[in-house]
Amino acid sequence: MVYNGHMIEINSLKQANEELSKIECDKAGIRIMADKAIFKVIKLEKVSTKDANLLKQTFLAKGGEVAVARGTADLSTPFTDVLICATLKHYRLALAQLKIQPWGLPAIAKRIEELLYNSEQFPTRQYSWDKHSLSIVPGRTLIMGILNLTPDSFSDGGQYNNLDAALYHAEEMIKNGADIIDIGAESTRPYGNNKKISADEELSRLVPLLEKIISFSSVPISIDTYKASVAEEVLKLGAHMINDIWGFQYDDQMAKVVAQYDVPVIIMHNQEGTYYEKDIMSQIYESLKSSIQIGLAAGIDFKRFIIDPGIGFGKTIEQNLTVMSRLEELKSLGCPMLLGTSRKRFIGEVLDLPVDERVEGTGATIAVGITKGCNLIRIHDVKEMARISKMTDAMMRSDQ
């Protein structure tokens, strides 16, 4: 007899239940088996060796595995990173025991629970304003169209830095499927050579367009700025979102402004230089977590945060490719994720193409990003990328 066999991947309880139902497993059996079918690996950094040893013992007793540094067993190292390898059933049994253990184990259990919860839950969001609304829901990637009012943007500098051209382009992007228009008045090109401008000059570029576009736009308007004074003025005028490429870590007043106006905010990972002391994804995760904490401390509702891994910013070509291949690791922050890869240099380097010939390369990054959990895409070529997103969403829908 020849058996038809193939590997399947189960990442959620919903998928586990569906697969068990397909083989006509008994309902009671489904309840017993579902959390055994899902295997999760969690990395915890800098755990005390005492806690790590107890963590390892607890998971081993429940059927899971925990990998630690060599010096953990004899306490020759004070801290260790930890890899937990277990099914959801193993986690459930181990966490119940960890919560009643001494030292830092209850806090570790709480953190593990948070990570598991975020990995299972889609970050659904409902944003509403007087005349607009925005929904982040499964199966529908949102399109953020880029409108640069700068003479020196790397991709389209000078094309839209007069009022009529900018208004026409905004209307065109909305017609072609943009769900949000993101307006920037200062070039923040990732690889330098951009000219920093004052808040006054930035506002002189922004205000005339914003006053016009607010009156007719059928979609929300986001403002790409890292200056709190600019953010405050544009929010007064009716802008709906803020896109801060420094994630509250450049201007210490930005989080307070966002909190005051209670608007959604995109917080991006950024840094000076491209040196990373440890694993790049760990460092990006830590930085974004810090940005979220800054925002929470200022009074921003957690559901207002949208994260952005900052492709191209503070990263080499190779590092950008690494981040693209591991985007799903940021889902455990529990926030919607925006991807901004449009026409960027790493695409040009891989394909050996100039900036105006990177549509196909951008499309590849968009498709991969959506499969790895991105919920919004920030792009120049709205019509083409909206079609790619729609097709990718349709293929991914069965996993939602």
N, C-alpha and C positions, 0 to 999 in steps of 0.2 A: 504493500500500500504506500502511495506517495502522499505525503502531507503537504498542504499548501501553507507555508509559514512565512511570516514577515515580522519585522520589528515595528512596534508602535511606540509613540511617545505620549505620555500622559502627564500633564502639568497642573491640572486642577481637579477638584472634587467633581465638578460638573462633567468633565471629560471621563473621569473614572466611572461615574455612574452610568454614563452613556455607553461606554465600552462593555461594562458588565451586563447592561440591559441587552445589548446586541447579541450576546451569547446566551440570552435567556436565563441568566442567573436568577435564583430565587430572591425575592425582595429582602428577606432576612439576610441572605448571603451577601447581597449588595451592601447592606448596612455594615456588615462585618468586614467586607473586603475592600471597600472604597479607599479608606485611608492607608491601606497597605500597598495600594497600587501607585502611590505618589511618592517619589524619592526626591528629597531636597538636600542640597549641600549649603551650609551656612558658614561663613567665615567671621570669626570674632577676633579683633585685634587687641593685643596687650592685656591679656587676661592674667591675673596673678597665678603663679604656679600652683599655689594651694587650691584655688578655685578650679583651675584647669584639671588637676588630678581628680577632684571630686566630680567634676563635670564628666570626665572620661569614665569613671567608675559607674556613674548613674546611667549613662547611655549604654555602656556595655551590658549592664544588668537588664536593660529593656530590649536589647537586640540591635542597637545602633552602634556606630563607630565614631570615635573622636581621635583625630590626629593632632599631636602636639610636638613642640620642639624637643630635641634629644635630651636637653638638660632638665626637663620638667620632672621626671621620675625621682631624681636624686636632689631636686631643689637647687641645682647649681646655677640656675638662671632665675631671676626674680619674676619675669613675665614671659609669656609665650602667645603667639598667635595660635588660633584653634580652628580646625576644620571639622565640622559636625556633618556626618554622613548618615542619614536616617530616613525612614518612611514617616509619613504623617502620624501613623500609629505609634512609632517609637518616640516621636516628639511629644505626643499627647501624654504618654505614660511617664516619660522622663521629666517633663515640665511639672507635672503634678508633684513629683518628689522634690524637684529643685526649689519649688516655692516654699517648702518647709525646712530647707537646709539653712545653715548659718552663713556668716560672712557675706560675700557679695553675690551669692547664688540666686536669691530671689530677684535681684536686679537683672542678672543675666537672663533668667527665665522670662522676665517681662520684655526684655529686648528681643529675645528669640520669638516670642509670641507676636510682637509687633511686626517683625520681618516676615513671618509666615502669613500674617493677616494681609499685609500689603502685597505679597506675592499672589494671593488668591483673589483680591478685590480689584475690580476695574475702578480707576479714579474718576468716577462720574462727577461732573460738575454742571451746575445750572447758574449762569450769570445773567442778571437782568438790570436794565437801566430804564429810563423813562420811555425811550422810543426803540430800544434794541434789546435783544436777548441772544445768548450764546449757550449752546449745549455741547458738552464733551461727553459722548456716549459711545458704547461699543459699536464697531462696524462703520464708523464715519469719521475719517480724519479731517480735521479743520485746516483750511488753507489761509495762511497769512501772506498777503501780497505786500511786497516791499516797495515803498515810495521814497526814493532818496532825493532830498532837496539840496544836495551837495555838489559842488563843482569838481570834487576830487574823489568820489567813490570809486573803488577798484573796478566795479562791474559796469556802472552806467553813469559815471560822473558827468554832470553838466546837461544830461538829457532832459531832466525834469525840474531844473532849478529856476524856472519861471512859472508864474501862477497859472497861466492858461495850459501849458504843457502838463503841469502836475495834476491839475483838475481833470484833464482829458484822460491821463493815464490811470488815475484813481477810478474814474467811471468805467474805463476799459477793463480793469482788473476785477471790479465788482461784476460786470457783465460776464466775464469769463470764469467766474466761480469763486472769487475770494470771499471768505467768511469774515475776515478782519483786514484792515489796511494798517500797516505799520509804517509810520512816518519818521524819518530820521533827517536831522539837519546838520549833523556833524559827522564826517567820515570817521569810522572806527575800524578801518581795515585792519585785519588781524596781523599783517606783517609789516606794520609801520609805514613811514613816509606820509602819514596823514597829518594834517595841520589842525592842532587843537585850537578851538575858538572859545571866546567868552560866552557866558550865559546870555548876555545881552545880544550878541550876534546870533546865537542859536535861536533865540526867541524872535529876532527880527526876520529870520527865514521861516520860522514855524507859524507865527500868529496869523499872517494874512491868509495862508492856505487853510489853516485849521478853522478859522472863522467861516470860510466859504464851504469847506468840505463837510463840516458838522451839519450845515443846513440841508444838504441833499443826500448824504450817504445813507444807504439802507443797511449798512453793516457797522459794527463798532470800530472805533479808531484807537489804535495803540500809538504811543509816542516812545520812540527809541532814544532814551537819554539816561545819563548817569548822574546828572546834576539835580539836586533837590529843588533848587530855585526854579529851574525850568519845568520840572515835573509839577510843581505847585501852580505855576501860571497856566499851563496847558490843561490841568485838571479843572481849574476855575473856569476855563473857556468851554469845558464840556468833553474833553478827551475821556475815553472809557477805560483805558488800560495803560500801564507803564511797562516798558521793556528795558531793564537795567542790566547792561552787559557786565557790570561789576557786582551784581547781586548784593547790594547794600554795603559793599566792602571798600567803596571809594569815597562816597559822601555819607557821613554818619547821620545826616538829617533825612536821607531819602526814605528810610523805613517809616519815620514819623509822618512824613507827607502822605505816603501810601496808606498808612493806617487812618489818618485824618479823613481821607476821601473814600476809604473803604472800597478800593477797586482791585481787580485782579492784577497780579504783577508777575512778570517773567524774570526769574533770577538766574543769571548765567554764570557758569564757571569761567573764571579768567585768572590770569596771573602774569607777572612780569617774568619773561624768560621761559625756557622750556625744560628746566631741570626739575626732576621729581625724585624726592628722597626715597620713595617706596613705590609700590605698585600704583600705576597711574589711575586706575579706576578707584582704588581705595582713597587716593588723595582728592580726586574729583568729588567722590561721595562725601568725604569729610568736609570739603569746602562748601558744598551745597547745603549740607546739614547745618553748618555754621551760619550760612545766609538765612536759612529758615529760622534758626534760633534768634538771630538779630531781629527778624521780622516779627516773630511771636512776642519777643520782649517789648517791641514797640506797640503791640496791640493788634497786629494783623491777624485775621482769622486764617487758620491753616488752609481752609479750602480756597483761599485767594491765590495760593502759590502755584506757579507753573515753572518747572525746572527746565534748564537748557544746558547740555553738556559742554557747550562752547566750542564746537568744532572749528579749528583754525586759530583759536585764541590761546596763546601760551602753549602751543603744541607743535611738534615737528610733523612733517608729512607722515612718517611712520607711526607716530603717536596718534594722529587723527584716524588712521586706518585701524589701529588697535581699539580705539574708543568706539568706532563704528561697529566693530565686530563683537563688542561686549556691552552695547547700550542697555540690554535687558537687566543688567546688574543695578541700574539706577531706579528701576521700578520699585525697589523695596523702600524708597523714600516715601512712597504713598502719594505722590503728586503727579498730575498730568505732565507729559514731557513734550517739549518743543524741539524740533530738529532744524538747524539752520546750516545747510551745506551748499546752498545755491551758488553755482559758478565758482566755488572756492578753489584756492591754489592746489590743494592736494589732488583734486580731480584733474586739473590741468597737468600736474606732474605725472600722474599715472597714465593719462591718455596722450600726453605731449600735445596739448591743444591750448590755444589762446582762450581768453575769458569769454569771447562771444561764440565759442564752439563747444560749450560744456553742458549743453542741454541733456544729451543722452547720459552723460556721466552723473549729472545731478539726479536724473530719473532713477538711476541704479541705487544711489544712496537713499532716495526717498522710499523706494520699495523695500529695501533692507531695513530702514529705520522703522517703517510701519510694522513689519513682521517682528521687530524686536521691542515693540511697545510704545513707539512714539505716537502721540495723539494730535499734534499740530505740526505743520511744516511751514517754514518761513522761506518764501521763494520769490524770484523775479519773474519766471516764465509761468504765469498763472494757468493759462489754458492747458499747456502740455502737462504740467505737474498735477493739476486737478484731475486730469484723465488717468494718469498713472496711479494716483491715490485711490480714485474710485475703483479701478480694476483690482488693485492690491487689497482694498477693503473687501471687495466681493469674494476674493479667494480666501481671505482670512476669516470671513464671517462665521464659518462653521466652528471656529475655535473659541468664539465669544460665549 
